[in-house]
Amino acid sequence: MMSDFAVVGSGIGGSAIAALLSAKGYDVVLFEKESYLGGCSSSFQRGDYTYNTGATTLAGYEEGHIVKEVFDTLGIVPNLIETDPSIVVLHGDKTTPRYRDFERFFDTLDANYPHAKNRAFWELIHKINDEFYRFDGHYYANANLFAKTKSLFSFAPLFWKFKKYLLANAQTFIEDFFGTLEQKYRQFLESQVLIVAQAPLREINFFTAALALAYTFNKNYYVMGGFSTLFDTLVSGVKNVRRCSEIRSITRHENHFELFTKTQIHSAKKVILNSTVYDSGKLFHDGDVLGYYKKHEKLDNHQSSFMLYMTIKSEKSFHHHYQIIHDAPFPHTLSQALFVSFSDKEDIQIAPKGHYSITASIHTDSRFWEDKEGYKARKKELEDILRKVIMVHLDIKEEEIVQCFGATSRTFNRYIKRAQLGGNAMTFKNFLPFLPGNDTPIKNLYNVGDSVYAAQGWPGVMLGVKNLQRLLDA
């Protein structure tokens, strides 16, 4: 029996494309190494408690946005709670809720970080975000030079509309716009951009920075029951979902592929990889395939996350998401900003009544955790620091903590075969036409996920899913 498509990996991209192809009547098999779906966007259990693995927010689920478009196409209505404010930023003595309503947000922002050009700047951010989501019809192909050139012309209207911002370095643009900017305001802006763009201002254009700063003006959601429930719903129409089935190697033949697990061989006409573009070559021995993926290994920026998971028993009320900004980076990390997410008080599926499940994350470099010597001590040191920061800033008492443990890039590599987390940002070094595509020069071999077009996060990966579907339909 030969499938039409074999999808390797059940992250956002893999699960979504498997669902869309299945809905069109294709014979699809979805392989996942773990017992749960979602990769670094999944949820898991430890003891009696459930935690979201990495991703804790769902963006792009509103009219005119890509995530809702895909879910609507599949006839799926997820169980969501809109979060407003999307995030509450704690920065020294300043508290800034990121409300969706512009004026409500701006009043607090301008009081905390006063500047004569604040309104002009944030109105520009809001305008760029609003106008961007009106564009459609652009796509990206990478199978050959002709296909790439043709696809790049589809971006012409978007390019001419936003040319001024696409060609401007974000850090330089902001400095020129404001003139003088106090250090704390710089830290606030940098930390907001890093959450979404996964890169510092100096490495990205202002257009990317503007969309990152504007993400809270769009609807953001909390997923009831944890993200694994969302993935279970997403792939409910895929008849052949193989959990606990790690693909160890893939052999290319003239008109099909053979995929090898520990005990089985599966044949498929086409293969879609939901692995990172710089790790995908490890599955092959074919020279042409290896050559293609080899040239993308340099995209591995080693950026990762250190995670702290907690369960607390408390009668207090918390927002769903906080960002705590310090004056200096935390040890063994790349950031001075800690992102802390709480389960919903009524979500007894993820935490018992009267309890909260907490997922906290901070950017780090996977190479910080490669050396086994002193690994446990470094991990314990950062766990203790982050735990203390969360307790102090969110008024959590020691006796309220039921469970607490951390995860490094080595932990993620063990469970999802991936040490680099957060995807690849659209930096000046990784921008069209240099960005890896969803198609490849290898016939019937495709990629989807946060390391290829279009970007990371739910909206970015779903744009890539839509792009891949267009290429497959062509």
C-alpha positions in Angstrom: 0.0 0.0 0.0 1.4 3.4 -1.1 0.2 6.7 0.4 -0.2 9.8 -1.6 1.6 11.8 1.1 3.8 11.0 4.1 4.0 13.9 6.6 6.9 13.6 9.0 6.3 15.5 12.2 3.1 16.8 13.8 4.0 20.4 14.6 1.7 23.2 13.5 2.8 22.8 9.8 2.7 19.0 9.7 -0.6 18.6 11.4 -2.3 21.4 9.3 -1.1 20.2 5.9 -1.9 16.6 6.7 -5.5 17.7 7.7 -5.9 19.9 4.6 -4.7 17.2 2.2 -6.9 14.5 3.9 -9.9 16.8 3.6 -9.2 16.9 -0.2 -9.4 13.1 -0.4 -5.7 12.3 -0.5 -4.4 9.2 1.3 -2.1 10.8 4.0 -0.1 9.2 6.8 1.2 11.4 9.6 4.2 10.2 11.6 5.0 11.5 15.1 7.9 10.4 17.2 6.1 11.1 20.5 2.7 9.9 21.9 1.4 13.5 21.8 1.0 15.8 18.8 2.3 19.3 18.3 6.1 19.2 18.8 7.3 22.3 20.7 3.7 23.6 20.5 2.2 20.6 22.3 1.3 19.9 26.0 2.4 17.1 28.2 1.8 15.5 31.6 4.2 15.2 34.5 2.7 13.4 37.4 -0.8 14.6 37.9 -0.3 17.9 36.2 -0.4 19.2 32.6 1.8 21.8 31.0 2.0 23.5 27.6 5.4 22.6 26.2 6.4 25.9 24.6 3.7 27.8 22.7 1.1 29.2 25.0 -0.9 31.6 22.8 -2.8 31.2 19.6 -2.8 34.2 17.2 -4.3 34.6 13.8 -7.7 33.2 14.6 -9.9 36.1 13.4 -11.7 37.1 10.2 -9.2 37.8 7.4 -6.3 36.0 9.1 -4.7 32.8 8.1 -5.2 30.6 11.1 -9.0 31.1 11.1 -9.0 30.5 7.3 -7.4 27.1 7.7 -9.6 26.1 10.6 -12.7 27.2 8.8 -11.7 25.3 5.7 -11.5 22.2 7.9 -14.8 23.0 9.6 -13.1 23.1 13.0 -14.2 25.5 15.8 -11.5 25.3 18.5 -12.3 25.8 22.2 -10.7 29.1 22.9 -10.8 32.1 25.3 -9.8 35.5 23.9 -7.1 37.1 26.1 -7.2 40.8 26.5 -4.8 42.1 27.6 -2.7 39.7 25.5 0.2 40.2 27.8 1.0 42.3 30.9 4.5 43.7 30.9 6.2 44.1 34.3 9.3 46.4 34.0 10.7 47.7 37.3 7.9 49.8 38.8 6.0 50.0 35.4 3.1 47.8 34.5 1.9 47.9 30.9 -1.1 45.8 29.8 -1.0 45.2 26.1 -4.7 45.7 25.4 -6.1 45.1 21.9 -7.9 48.5 22.0 -5.4 51.1 20.8 -6.4 54.0 23.1 -6.6 51.8 26.2 -3.1 50.5 25.6 -1.7 53.8 24.5 -2.8 55.7 27.6 -0.8 53.4 29.9 2.2 53.1 27.5 2.5 56.9 27.2 2.3 57.3 31.0 5.0 54.7 31.6 7.3 55.6 28.7 6.5 59.3 27.9 7.8 60.7 24.6 6.5 63.5 22.3 6.5 61.1 19.3 4.8 58.2 21.0 1.4 58.6 19.3 2.9 59.0 15.8 5.0 55.9 16.3 2.3 53.6 17.6 -0.3 54.9 15.1 2.3 53.9 12.4 2.7 50.5 13.9 -1.1 50.0 14.0 -1.5 51.2 10.4 1.2 48.9 9.0 -0.4 45.9 10.8 -3.9 46.8 9.6 -2.8 47.3 6.0 -0.6 44.2 5.8 -3.5 41.8 6.5 -5.4 43.2 3.5 -2.8 41.8 1.1 -3.3 38.4 -0.5 -2.2 36.5 -3.6 1.5 36.4 -2.9 3.3 33.1 -2.8 6.8 31.8 -2.7 8.3 28.9 -4.8 11.9 27.6 -4.6 12.1 24.5 -6.8 14.1 26.3 -9.5 15.2 29.8 -10.6 12.2 30.3 -13.0 9.7 29.3 -10.3 11.3 31.5 -7.7 11.5 34.5 -10.0 7.9 34.2 -11.0 6.7 33.9 -7.4 8.7 36.9 -6.3 6.7 39.1 -8.8 3.6 38.2 -6.7 5.1 40.2 -3.9 5.4 43.4 -6.0 2.3 45.1 -4.6 3.3 44.4 -1.0 6.9 45.5 -1.7 5.9 48.8 -3.2 3.4 49.5 -0.4 5.9 48.8 2.4 9.3 49.4 0.6 10.3 52.2 3.0 10.0 49.8 6.0 11.2 46.7 4.3 14.6 48.3 3.4 15.1 50.0 6.8 17.0 48.5 9.7 14.6 48.4 12.6 17.0 49.7 15.2 18.2 52.6 13.0 14.6 53.5 12.0 13.4 53.6 15.6 16.4 55.7 16.7 15.9 58.1 13.9 12.2 58.3 14.5 12.4 59.1 18.2 15.7 60.9 18.3 16.4 60.3 21.9 14.9 57.3 23.8 15.4 56.4 27.4 17.0 53.1 28.1 14.0 51.5 29.7 11.9 52.3 26.7 14.5 50.7 24.5 14.4 47.6 26.7 10.6 47.6 26.4 10.5 47.7 22.6 13.3 45.2 22.2 11.6 42.7 24.5 8.3 43.1 22.8 9.9 42.4 19.4 11.9 39.5 20.6 8.7 37.6 21.7 7.3 37.6 18.2 10.2 38.1 15.7 12.7 35.9 17.6 15.5 38.3 16.7 16.8 41.6 18.1 16.0 44.9 16.4 19.5 45.3 14.9 19.0 42.1 12.8 15.6 42.8 11.3 13.9 45.4 9.1 11.4 47.8 10.5 8.5 46.1 8.7 9.1 42.9 10.6 9.5 44.8 13.8 6.3 46.7 13.3 4.3 43.5 12.8 5.9 42.1 16.0 5.1 45.2 18.0 1.5 45.2 16.7 0.7 41.5 17.4 -1.4 42.5 20.5 -3.6 44.7 18.4 -4.8 41.4 16.8 -6.9 38.8 18.6 -4.9 36.4 20.8 -6.3 33.3 22.5 -5.9 30.9 25.3 -6.4 27.2 24.3 -8.7 25.4 26.7 -7.3 22.0 27.8 -3.8 22.7 26.5 -2.4 22.7 23.0 -2.4 19.0 22.6 -6.2 19.1 22.6 -6.1 21.6 19.7 -3.8 19.3 17.7 -6.0 16.3 18.4 -8.9 18.2 16.9 -6.9 19.5 14.0 -5.9 16.0 12.8 -9.3 14.4 13.6 -9.9 13.9 9.9 -6.6 12.3 9.2 -7.3 8.5 9.1 -3.7 7.4 9.5 -1.9 9.1 12.4 1.0 7.1 13.7 2.1 8.2 17.1 5.3 6.9 18.7 6.6 6.3 15.2 10.0 7.9 14.6 11.2 8.1 11.0 14.8 7.1 11.1 15.7 7.3 7.4 14.2 8.0 4.0 15.2 6.5 0.7 14.3 8.2 -2.5 13.4 6.2 -5.6 12.4 7.4 -9.0 8.7 7.7 -8.4 8.3 7.3 -4.6 10.0 7.3 -1.2 10.5 4.7 1.4 10.3 5.8 5.0 11.9 3.6 7.7 10.8 3.3 11.3 12.4 0.9 13.8 10.2 -1.9 12.7 8.4 -0.9 9.5 8.8 0.5 6.0 6.2 2.8 4.5 6.0 3.9 0.9 4.7 7.3 -0.3 4.6 9.2 -3.6 5.4 12.5 -1.9 7.0 13.4 1.4 6.5 16.6 3.5 9.0 17.2 6.3 8.0 19.1 9.4 11.5 19.1 10.6 13.9 22.1 10.5 15.5 22.7 7.2 19.0 22.4 8.7 18.3 19.0 10.3 16.3 17.4 7.6 19.3 16.1 5.7 20.0 13.6 8.5 17.2 11.4 7.3 18.8 10.8 3.8 21.8 9.3 2.2 21.0 10.5 -1.3 23.7 13.0 -2.6 21.3 15.5 -4.2 19.1 15.7 -1.1 22.0 16.0 1.2 23.5 18.7 -1.0 20.3 20.7 -0.8 19.9 20.6 3.0 23.7 21.0 3.5 23.5 24.6 2.2 20.9 25.5 4.8 22.8 24.2 7.8 24.1 27.7 8.3 20.6 28.9 9.2 20.8 27.1 12.5 21.3 30.1 14.8 21.4 27.8 17.9 18.6 30.0 19.4 16.6 28.0 21.9 14.5 28.3 25.0 15.0 27.5 28.7 11.7 26.5 30.1 10.4 26.5 33.7 7.3 24.6 34.5 5.3 25.1 37.7 2.0 24.1 39.3 0.8 26.3 42.1 -2.2 26.1 44.3 -3.7 29.6 44.8 -7.0 31.4 45.1 -5.5 34.5 43.5 -6.5 35.7 40.0 -3.8 36.0 37.3 -3.7 37.2 33.7 -2.9 34.5 31.1 0.4 36.0 30.1 3.1 38.2 31.6 6.5 39.5 30.5 9.0 40.3 33.2 11.8 42.6 32.0 15.0 42.9 34.0 17.8 45.5 33.5 20.3 42.9 32.4 20.2 39.4 30.8 19.7 36.4 33.0 22.7 34.0 33.3 23.0 31.3 30.7 20.4 33.1 28.5 20.3 35.6 25.6 17.5 37.8 27.2 16.5 40.0 30.0 12.9 39.2 29.5 11.0 36.3 30.9 7.6 35.2 29.4 5.3 33.7 31.9 2.0 32.0 31.0 -0.8 30.8 33.4 -3.5 28.3 32.7 -7.1 29.7 32.9 -8.7 29.5 36.3 -11.6 27.5 34.9 -9.5 25.1 32.9 -9.7 22.1 35.1 -8.5 19.8 32.3 -5.0 21.2 32.5 -4.9 21.9 36.2 -7.2 20.9 39.1 -9.6 23.4 40.5 -7.8 25.9 42.7 -4.5 25.3 40.8 -2.6 26.9 38.0 -0.2 25.4 35.4 2.6 27.8 34.6 4.9 27.7 31.5 7.7 30.2 31.6 10.3 30.7 28.8 13.4 32.7 28.1 15.7 32.8 25.1 19.0 30.9 25.3 21.7 29.4 23.1 21.6 25.7 22.7 25.4 25.6 22.8 25.3 26.9 26.4 23.9 23.5 27.4 26.1 21.1 25.3 28.9 20.8 27.8 28.0 18.0 30.3 30.4 19.3 32.8 28.5 21.6 35.1 25.3 21.1 33.2 23.2 20.2 36.2 24.6 23.1 38.3 23.9 25.6 35.5 20.3 24.3 35.0 19.7 24.4 38.8 21.1 27.9 39.1 18.8 29.3 36.3 15.8 27.3 37.6 16.2 28.9 41.1 16.7 32.4 39.7 13.6 32.3 37.4 11.5 30.7 40.2 12.4 33.5 42.5 11.7 36.2 39.9 8.2 34.7 39.3 7.5 34.5 43.0 8.5 38.1 43.7 6.8 39.8 40.7 3.6 37.8 40.8 3.3 37.4 44.6 3.5 33.6 44.8 4.5 32.1 48.1 6.8 29.1 48.5 4.1 27.0 50.1 1.8 27.6 47.1 4.2 25.8 44.7 3.2 22.2 44.2 5.7 21.2 41.5 8.5 23.0 39.7 11.1 21.8 37.1 13.1 23.1 34.1 13.9 22.1 30.6 16.9 23.0 28.5 17.6 22.7 24.7 19.1 19.2 25.6 15.7 18.3 27.1 13.9 19.3 23.9 16.4 17.5 21.7 15.8 14.3 23.6 12.0 14.5 23.2 11.4 16.2 19.9 14.8 15.8 18.2 15.2 19.6 18.1 17.5 21.8 20.1 16.9 25.0 18.2 13.5 26.5 19.1 11.5 29.4 18.0 12.0 29.1 14.3 14.1 31.3 12.0 13.3 35.0 12.0 13.2 37.0 8.7 16.4 38.8 9.2 18.4 40.6 6.6 20.5 37.4 6.2 17.4 35.2 5.9 14.9 37.2 3.8 13.3 36.8 0.4 14.7 35.6 -2.0 17.2 33.8 0.3 14.5 32.2 2.5 14.1 28.4 2.1 10.9 27.5 0.4 8.2 24.9 1.1 9.1 23.2 -2.2 12.6 21.9 -3.0 14.6 21.1 -6.1 14.0 17.5 -5.2 11.0 16.1 -7.0 8.0 15.4 -4.6 10.0 16.5 -1.5 8.6 19.4 0.5 9.2 21.2 3.8 6.8 23.0 6.2 7.3 24.6 9.6 9.0 27.6 11.3 12.4 27.3 9.6 11.1 27.8 6.0 8.7 30.3 4.4 7.0 32.3 5.8 8.1 32.6 9.4 7.6 31.3 12.9 4.6 31.3 15.1 1.0 30.2 14.3 0.3 32.8 11.6 3.8 32.4 10.0 3.7 28.6 9.8 0.1 28.6 8.6 1.1 31.0 5.8 3.6 28.4 4.8 0.9 25.7 4.9 -1.3 27.8 2.6 1.7 28.4 0.4 2.6 24.7 0.2 -1.0 23.8 -0.6 -1.0 26.3 -3.5 2.3 24.7 -4.8 0.8 21.2 -4.5 -2.3 22.3 -6.4 -0.4 24.0 -9.2 
